[in-house]
Amino acid sequence: MIFNKSIQIRTYISFFLLLSIPTFSQNVSQKTEAKRIENSPKIDGILDEEIWTNVPTADHFMQYEPLNGKPSQFVSNVWVTYDNKALYIAAYLYDTLKTGIYTQFGERDNDNLNADYFSVYLNPFCDGQYAWMFSVAASGIQVDARISGETTDKQWDAVWKSATKIHSNGWTVEISIPWSAIRFPSNNKQDWDINFQRNQRSTREKSFWNPVNNTTKEISNQMGKLMGITDIKVPLRLSLMPYISFYLNHYPHHNPNINNASFSYNAGVDLKYGITESFTLDMTLIPDFGQVASDEVILNLTPFEIKYNENRQFFTESTELFSRGDLFYSRRIGSTPKNYYTVNKKIDSTQTITENPSQTQMINATKISGRTKKGTGIGFLNAITSNTYATIENADQTENKILTQPLTNYNIIVYDQPFLKNSYISFVNTNVYYNKHGYMANVSGTDFKIADKRNKWALMGLAAVSLKFDSTNKTADPGHKYAFLLGKISGNFKFNISNSLYSNTFNPNDFGYINNNNNLINKATISYSIYKPFWKLLNWHNNLSFSQTYLYVPRIKTITGFNITSGGTFKNYFSLFLSLYLQPTKQYDYYEPRQKGWFLIRNPYFSFDPWISTDYRKKLAFDVKMGLLKSKGIFKDATYLSFSPRIRVNDKLLIIPESRYDKEWRDVGYVSADSLIYMGQRNNRKFINTLNLSYSFNKDIGVSIKARHYWMNVVYNRFFLLQNNGDITEKIMENKYNKNFNAFNIDFTFKWYFAPGSNLSFVWKNAIISNDNFIDLNYYENASNILKSDQLNSFSIKLLYYLDYMYLQKK
C-alpha cells in the first residue's frame, strides 16, 4: 500500500513537472537583409519592378495557430528594400484554395475584418519591449499600432502607403513606411528586430516568419533580424494637422431666453515634431473632440464612480508609457467641473440657471515621449483647462457668473528603464493644480517587472503614494498603495500569487481612477491551457482562482471568493466559455452604506455564466451570453441573456445588432441617510439594444451607424433600517425612490480619407436622457415615450489636412 502511494506521488510530481515544460521549441531567430535601391518603387501592389528580383527572400513561415511551431501550409515570400526616403516591403502570399482570398472592407484600424492580412512588426531599438505594427488587409484596409508587451495600441496612427493586388494563385502587397513615421537610432549601420505575419482567413491559420510561441502573448520579444541598413539619416520629423469644424446644435430648452439652435465653429492644429531621433513632441492647440464616439451612459446604483472609455485620439495615441503604475486616467482632463452639481445650492428662487457647462474646456495639451539608445523611456504630458462658469439669470434680467472649476493644470512624468529584455522598472508622477483654490494633488509611484530571459517566471509589482495639499489647512493627507504578483507567466501550466493594498487615505482620482480604497486583497491563481489541437478542439483554457478581501482599516475580512473558468474553440470554430463564481461566506459590505464605519451583511451566493460564439467567417454568425446568480435569504437573484448576430451581407456591408436583458430580484441597496441609514429592496429590469452598421464604398470612403438604447427600470417594494451590526430591520417608508432611466444615442459618421493622413468627416449625433418614475411601462410604451422626449441633435463637419515637412520640401 505504501509502495503504491509512493508511485502515485511520483506520478503526480512527474505530471506537474511535464506541465511546466514548454511544449514549443522556438527556432533560432530568422535573419534577412534589406537592400538599398536608387529609385523608389511604385506602390501599386504589382511586383513588376526589377528591384524585387535582386533582394534576399524571407520565407519559411511557421504557424502561430492552429499548430503552433509547425510549418505554414502556405508559401509566403517577403522582400525588403530601402532608400533615403523610406523602408519598402513587398510580399507574395500564395493561396490556391477554392475558397479564395477574403476581402471584407471596413474602417481603418479594424483588424477583425473577415479578410486576409499581412503585417510587419518593427523595433529598431531591439529592446524586446515594444514594436510598431503595419498591417494591410487584402481589401486594402490599413491597420497600424504600437505593441507593448501584451497591449496593442491601435489609436497610434502613422502616415504610410500600401496597395494590394489579387491574383489567381494568391495576392500581393506593397508597403512604404517613411522614415519620418518611425523612430530609430542615428547609427551608420543598423540591425533591427523585425517580423512578418500572415493571417489566412479561409483556414483561420496565423503564421509568422520568425516563430512566435503562443503560450506567451508577447510578440515584441520574439522577432527576427533585419540587417543591411546603412547610412540613413534621421529626417526632420515635423508635421502639422490643421483642422476646421462647424457645428449646428438643437435642443428644446423650453425657455424663451435661450435659443434652441446654436451654431459654432472651431479651428485648431495638432503638431508633431521629432525633437531627436528618438523623442517626439505632440501638441494640440484649441482641440475639438465634438465628433468622438458617444459614451455608453448607464444608471449607476452603486457607491462607485463609473469609468468610461477614452475616445479622444490625442489621449489614446502613443500613451503606453503613461499607463505605468496605473495612475493615469485621461478622462479627468475636460471632465465635469468640480462644482457642477452645487450651483443649485448657490442660487435662490428668483434666479435661473441659463448655462452650466457639463465639461471643462481644454485650452491645449502637450506630450513628449520616446526612448534613448539604451531603451530608456521618458514621457511627459501636460494639459490645461480654462475657467468654467455657470451663467445665472437674475429676476431683473441681469446675469452673473458662478465659477464651477478654475483654470486647472494637469501634469504627468514617466521614466521607464527596460533591462534583461523582458524586464523593466518605471517611476511615475502625476500632479493636478487648481488655480485660485490653492489645491494641489500629487501622486508618485513605481512599476516593475523582473522576468527571466525566457519570460517564463516573473515578479511584477507597483507602489504609489498620494498627497493632497489645501491652502486652508496645508495638510498633505497622505495615502499609499502597493501590489505584487509572483509566478510562472508562460507555458501551458501557469500559476501566481498576488497581494494588493489600498490604504483608506489613498486617493489618486484627481488624475487617476480607483473605484474604492481601504482594502487588502490576497489572491492565488492556477491555470492550464492546451494550445494545440486535440480531439475535436483547437484549444482549451482552464483557470482557478481564490481570493480573500479585507478592509485595510480596521483589518476585517470582508469577502472570500472562488472563480473557475473553462473554455475553448472547437475545430469548426464554435467557441464555448463557462464561468462559475462562488462566495461561500457572508460578505461585509463597507461601501454600500456610504457612511464611514457602517457595513451591510450580504448572504453567500454563486453565479454561473456561459457564452457561445460561432464561426465569424460565415455570413451569419452569432454570440450568446447567459448568466444566473443565486443567493440566500432576502438578497438578490439575477439572470441575464444577451444575443448578438453578425450579418455580413457582403464585403462592404456588416450589421451587428445586440439585445441584452437583465433582471434582478430582491436587490438590496442604499436609498437615503440622515442620522440613520436606510436600505431598499428593489426589482431591477434592464434592456440594452444596440445596432452597429458599417458600409464601405471603398477602402477610403465609408459610413457607420451606432445606435444604442439603454433602459433600466427600478421598483422598490420594501425598506429597511441598517443596524450597526450590519443587519437590516424592515421599516415603513414613503416610496419615492422608483426610477425609470433611459439613455438613447445615435452616432452617424461619414468619413472620407481623401489623402494620406487627411480626412473629411460628417457626424450626426442624437442624444436623449430621461429619468422619471414611470414603473409600469412595457418596453414599447417606454420606447414611445423616450422618442417623444427632449433630444439633442448635433450636426458637424470637420476637415483635417495632414502636412508633412519632408513632403512639402520635395514640392
QUISULUR-V384446 format. One record per pair of residues at least 4 apart in sequence whose C-alpha atoms are under 6 Angstrom apart, sorted by sequence separation. I is the first residue (numbers start at 1). J is the second residue. D is the distance in whole Angstrom. If there is no record, write none. Layout:
# QUISULUR-V384446
i=(I:I)
j=(J:J)
d=(D:D)
This chain:
# QUISULUR-V384446
i=(63:64:82:136:137:147:167:200:275:313:371:372:394:419:451:470:508:509:533:551:569:570:649:673:697:723:777:805:63:82:136:147:166:200:274:275:371:393:394:418:419:434:452:469:489:533:551:569:616:673:697:723:753:754:777:63:82:136:146:165:199:274:371:393:418:451:469:488:533:550:569:631:648:672:696:722:753:62:63:81:135:146:165:199:253:273:370:392:417:433:451:469:488:532:550:568:614:630:647:671:695:721:752:62:63:80:123:135:145:164:198:252:273:370:392:417:432:450:468:487:531:549:550:568:614:629:647:671:695:720:721:752:62:63:80:122:145:164:198:251:272:369:416:432:450:467:468:487:530:549:567:590:613:629:670:694:720:751:62:79:104:122:134:163:197:212:250:272:369:391:416:431:449:467:486:530:549:567:589:613:628:646:669:694:720:751:61:79:104:121:133:145:163:197:250:271:368:390:415:431:449:467:486:529:548:566:567:589:612:628:669:693:719:720:750:78:103:121:133:162:196:249:271:368:389:390:415:430:448:466:485:529:548:566:588:612:627:668:693:719:750:78:102:120:132:162:196:210:249:270:367:389:414:430:448:466:485:504:529:547:565:588:611:627:644:668:692:749:77:102:120:132:161:210:248:270:367:389:414:429:447:465:484:504:528:547:565:587:611:626:644:667:692:749:77:119:131:161:195:248:269:366:388:389:413:429:447:465:484:502:503:527:546:564:587:626:643:666:667:691:748:76:119:131:247:269:366:388:413:428:446:464:483:502:527:546:564:586:610:625:643:666:691:748:59:76:118:130:160:247:268:365:388:412:428:446:464:483:502:526:545:563:586:609:625:642:666:690:747:59:118:130:246:247:268:365:387:412:427:445:463:482:501:526:545:563:586:609:624:642:665:690:747:58:75:117:246:292:364:387:411:427:445:463:482:501:525:544:562:585:608:624:641:664:689:746:58:117:245:364:387:411:426:444:462:481:500:525:544:562:584:608:623:641:664:689:746:57:116:117:245:363:386:426:444:462:481:500:524:543:561:583:607:623:640:663:688:745:57:116:244:336:362:363:385:410:425:443:461:499:524:543:561:583:607:622:640:663:688:716:745:158:244:336:337:362:385:409:425:443:461:480:499:523:542:560:606:622:639:662:687:715:744:768:140:243:335:361:384:409:424:442:460:479:498:523:542:582:606:621:622:639:662:687:714:744:767:243:334:335:361:384:408:424:442:460:498:522:541:581:605:621:638:661:686:714:743:767:242:243:334:383:408:423:441:459:479:480:497:522:541:581:605:620:638:661:686:713:743:766:242:334:383:408:423:441:459:479:497:521:540:541:580:604:620:637:660:685:713:742:766:195:241:334:360:382:407:423:440:458:496:521:540:559:580:619:637:660:685:742:765:194:195:241:382:406:422:440:458:496:520:539:558:579:603:619:636:659:684:712:741:765:193:194:240:381:439:457:495:520:539:558:579:636:659:684:711:741:764:193:194:240:381:439:457:495:519:520:538:578:635:636:658:683:711:740:764:193:194:239:380:456:457:494:519:520:537:538:578:635:658:683:710:740:763:108:192:239:380:438:456:494:518:519:537:538:577:657:682:710:739:740:763:105:108:109:192:238:356:379:456:493:518:536:537:577:657:682:709:739:740:762:103:191:238:355:379:493:536:576:656:681:682:709:738:762:103:191:237:355:378:492:576:656:708:761:237:354:378:492:575:655:681:708:761:354:377:575:655:680:707:760:190:353:377:574:654:680:707:760:189:352:376:466:574:654:679:706:189:352:376:574:653:679:706:759:188:351:573:653:678:705:758:188:234:351:652:678:705:758:652:678:704:758:36:350:677:704:757:34:35:36:37:703:34:36:703:702:503:702:701:701:700:700:180:124:340:339:126:150:337:338:124:150:337:149:123:122:122:96:121:95:121:94:95:120:94:120:93:119:286:93:119:286:118:285:92:118:284:91:117:284:91:117:283:90:116:283:90:116:282:89:116:282:89:115:281:88:281:88:280:87:131:280:87:130:279:86:129:279:86:128:278:85:86:128:278:183:183:45:44:45:45:325:325:601:600:45:599:45:45:43:325:65:65:64:63:64:63:62:61:62:61:61:62:155:156:155:156:332:30:329:328:329:328:329:327:31:33:30:31:32:33:34:29:33:305:304:216:215:215:303:128:127:67:22:20:19:251:250:250:249:249:105:248:104:105:248:247:247:246:246:245:245:244:244:243:243:141:242:242:241:241:240:239:239:239:238:106:159:159)
j=(67:68:86:140:141:151:171:204:279:317:375:376:398:423:455:474:512:513:537:555:573:574:653:677:701:727:781:809:68:87:141:152:171:205:279:280:376:398:399:423:424:439:457:474:494:538:556:574:621:678:702:728:758:759:782:69:88:142:152:171:205:280:377:399:424:457:475:494:539:556:575:637:654:678:702:728:759:69:70:88:142:153:172:206:260:280:377:399:424:440:458:476:495:539:557:575:621:637:654:678:702:728:759:70:71:88:131:143:153:172:206:260:281:378:400:425:440:458:476:495:539:557:558:576:622:637:655:679:703:728:729:760:71:72:89:131:154:173:207:260:281:378:425:441:459:476:477:496:539:558:576:599:622:638:679:703:729:760:72:89:114:132:144:173:207:222:260:282:379:401:426:441:459:477:496:540:559:577:599:623:638:656:679:704:730:761:72:90:115:132:144:156:174:208:261:282:379:401:426:442:460:478:497:540:559:577:578:600:623:639:680:704:730:731:761:90:115:133:145:174:208:261:283:380:401:402:427:442:460:478:497:541:560:578:600:624:639:680:705:731:762:91:115:133:145:175:209:223:262:283:380:402:427:443:461:479:498:517:542:560:578:601:624:640:657:681:705:762:91:116:134:146:175:224:262:284:381:403:428:443:461:479:498:518:542:561:579:601:625:640:658:681:706:763:92:134:146:176:210:263:284:381:403:404:428:444:462:480:499:517:518:542:561:579:602:641:658:681:682:706:763:92:135:147:263:285:382:404:429:444:462:480:499:518:543:562:580:602:626:641:659:682:707:764:76:93:135:147:177:264:285:382:405:429:445:463:481:500:519:543:562:580:603:626:642:659:683:707:764:77:136:148:264:265:286:383:405:430:445:463:481:500:519:544:563:581:604:627:642:660:683:708:765:77:94:136:265:311:383:406:430:446:464:482:501:520:544:563:581:604:627:643:660:683:708:765:78:137:265:384:407:431:446:464:482:501:520:545:564:582:604:628:643:661:684:709:766:78:137:138:266:384:407:447:465:483:502:521:545:564:582:604:628:644:661:684:709:766:79:138:266:358:384:385:407:432:447:465:483:521:546:565:583:605:629:644:662:685:710:738:767:181:267:359:360:385:408:432:448:466:484:503:522:546:565:583:629:645:662:685:710:738:767:791:164:267:359:385:408:433:448:466:484:503:522:547:566:606:630:645:646:663:686:711:738:768:791:268:359:360:386:409:433:449:467:485:523:547:566:606:630:646:663:686:711:739:768:792:268:269:360:409:434:449:467:485:505:506:523:548:567:607:631:646:664:687:712:739:769:792:269:361:410:435:450:468:486:506:524:548:567:568:607:631:647:664:687:712:740:769:793:223:269:362:388:410:435:451:468:486:524:549:568:587:608:647:665:688:713:770:793:223:224:270:411:435:451:469:487:525:549:568:587:608:632:648:665:688:713:741:770:794:223:224:270:411:469:487:525:550:569:588:609:666:689:714:741:771:794:224:225:271:412:470:488:526:550:551:569:609:666:667:689:714:742:771:795:225:226:271:412:488:489:526:551:552:569:570:610:667:690:715:742:772:795:141:225:272:413:471:489:527:551:552:570:571:610:690:715:743:772:773:796:139:142:143:226:272:390:413:490:527:552:570:571:611:691:716:743:773:774:796:138:226:273:390:414:528:571:611:691:716:717:744:773:797:139:227:273:391:414:528:612:692:744:797:274:391:415:529:612:692:718:745:798:392:415:613:693:718:745:798:229:392:416:613:693:719:746:799:229:392:416:506:614:694:719:746:230:393:417:615:694:720:747:800:230:393:615:695:720:747:800:231:277:394:695:721:748:801:696:722:748:802:81:395:722:749:802:80:81:82:83:749:81:83:750:750:552:751:751:752:752:753:237:184:404:404:193:217:404:405:192:218:405:218:193:193:194:169:194:169:195:169:170:195:170:196:170:196:363:171:197:364:197:364:172:198:364:172:198:365:173:199:365:173:199:366:174:200:366:174:201:367:175:201:367:175:368:176:368:176:220:369:177:220:369:177:220:370:178:220:370:178:179:221:371:277:278:163:163:164:165:446:447:726:726:172:726:173:174:174:462:205:206:206:206:207:207:207:207:208:208:209:211:316:317:317:318:511:210:511:511:512:512:513:512:224:226:224:225:226:227:228:224:228:515:515:490:490:491:592:421:421:532:491:493:493:792:792:793:793:794:651:794:651:652:795:795:796:796:797:797:798:798:799:799:800:699:800:801:801:802:803:803:804:805:805:696:756:757)
d=(6:5:6:6:5:6:5:6:5:6:5:5:5:5:5:5:5:5:6:5:6:5:6:4:5:5:6:6:5:4:6:5:4:5:6:6:5:6:6:6:6:5:6:6:6:4:5:6:6:6:6:6:6:6:6:6:6:5:6:6:6:4:4:5:4:6:6:5:6:5:4:6:5:5:4:5:4:6:5:5:6:5:5:5:6:6:6:5:5:4:4:5:5:6:4:6:5:5:6:6:6:5:5:6:6:6:5:5:5:6:6:5:5:6:5:5:6:5:5:6:5:6:5:6:6:5:5:5:5:6:5:5:4:5:5:5:4:4:5:5:6:6:6:5:5:5:6:4:5:6:5:4:6:5:5:6:5:6:5:6:5:5:5:6:6:6:5:5:4:5:4:6:6:6:5:5:5:4:5:4:6:5:5:4:4:4:6:5:5:5:5:5:5:4:4:6:6:6:5:5:4:5:6:6:6:6:6:5:6:5:6:6:6:5:5:6:5:5:5:5:6:6:5:5:6:5:5:6:6:6:6:4:5:5:6:5:5:6:5:5:5:4:4:6:6:4:5:6:5:6:5:5:6:5:5:5:4:6:6:6:6:5:5:5:6:4:6:6:6:5:5:5:6:5:6:4:4:4:5:6:6:6:6:4:5:5:4:6:4:6:4:5:5:5:5:6:6:5:6:5:6:6:6:5:6:4:4:4:6:5:5:5:6:6:5:5:6:5:5:6:6:6:4:5:6:6:5:6:5:6:5:6:6:5:4:5:5:6:6:6:5:5:5:5:6:5:6:5:5:5:6:6:5:6:5:5:5:4:5:6:6:6:5:6:5:6:6:5:6:5:5:5:6:6:5:4:6:4:6:5:6:6:6:5:5:4:5:4:6:4:5:4:5:6:5:6:4:6:6:4:6:4:4:4:5:4:6:6:6:5:6:5:6:6:6:6:5:4:6:6:4:5:5:5:6:5:6:4:5:5:5:5:6:5:5:5:5:6:6:6:5:6:4:5:5:5:4:5:6:6:6:5:5:5:5:6:6:5:5:5:6:5:6:5:6:5:6:6:5:6:5:5:5:5:4:5:4:5:5:6:5:6:4:5:6:4:5:6:4:4:4:6:5:6:6:6:6:4:6:6:6:5:6:5:6:6:5:5:6:5:6:6:5:6:6:4:4:4:6:6:6:6:5:5:5:5:6:6:6:6:6:5:6:5:5:5:5:6:6:5:6:5:6:6:6:5:6:5:6:6:5:6:5:5:6:6:4:5:6:5:5:5:4:6:4:5:4:6:5:6:4:6:5:6:5:4:5:4:4:6:6:6:6:6:5:6:6:6:5:6:5:5:5:6:6:6:5:6:6:6:6:4:4:5:5:6:5:5:5:5:6:5:6:5:5:6:6:5:6:5:6:5:5:6:6:5:5:6:6:5:6:5:6:5:6:6:6:6:5:5:6:5:5:4:5:5:6:5:6:6:6:5:5:5:4:4:6:6:6:6:5:4:6:6:5:6:5:5:6:6:6:6:6:6:4:6:6:5:4:6:5:5:6:5:6:6:6:5:5:5:5:5:6:5:4:5:6:6:5:5:6:5:5:6:6:4:5:6:4:6:5:6:5:6:5:5:4:4:6:5:6:6:5:6:4:6:5:5:6:6:6:6:6:4:5:5:5:5:5:5:6:5:5:5:6:6:5:6:5:5:6:6:5:5:5:6:6:5:5:6:6:6:5:5:5:6:6:4:4:5:6:6:6:6:5:5:6:6:4:5:5:6:6:5:5:5:5:6:5:5:6:6:6:5:6:5:5:5:5:4:5:6:6:5:6:6:6:5:5:5:5:5:6:6:5:6:4:6:6:6:6:5:6:5:5:5:6:5:5:6:6:6:4:5:5:5:5:6:5:5:5:5:5:6:4:6:4:5:6:6:5:5:5:6:6:5:5:5:6:6:6:5:5:5:6:6:5:4:4:5:6:6:5:5:5:6:6:6:5:5:6:6:6:6:5:6:6:5:6:4:4:5:5:6:5:4:6:6:5:5:5:4:5:6:5:5:4:6:5:5:5:6:6:6:5:5:6:5:4:5:6:5:5:4:6:6:4:5:6:6:5:6:6:4:4:6:5:6:6:5:5:5:5:5:5:5:6:5:5:6:5:6:5:6:6:5:5:5:5:6:5:6:4:6:6:4:5:5:6:4:5:5:5:4:6:6:5:4:6:6:6:5:5:5:5:4:6:6:6:6:6)
